[in-house]
Amino acid sequence: MAKRLIPLLNRVLVQKITPPSKTTAGILLPEKTSKLNSGKVVAVGPGSHDREGKLVPVSVKEGDTVLLPEYGGTEVKLGEKEYHLYRDEDILGTLHE
């Protein structure tokens, strides 16, 4: 049975991107060069409410590539895949090509 997690409030479900540890020529890269903490947004919650009760939507959308903090987030395992759950304000920014 397939599971789908839909985050609540202003939470964002992210699958971390693991950079390659080896080049196409077979050269092993040091761990420091592949330290960029990024991930792909898999699912987003509807947002949170402000003091007046208005819905404030999440600032990222599904499919965005985001920059993540080094620490934080809640690790979630669905089947064989690992995801991380972050609050919208914990995400540092979006990455564009």
MOSULCOR-V526496 format. One record per helix or strand of 3 or more residues. SS is the DSSP state (~ for helix, > for strand). FROM is the first residue (numbers start at 1). LEN is the number of residues. If there is no record, write none. Layout:
SS&FROM&LEN ; SS&FROM&LEN
//
This chain:
>&11&6 ; ~&31&4 ; >&38&7 ; >&65&3 ; >&74&5 ; >&81&7 ; ~&88&3 ; >&93&3
//
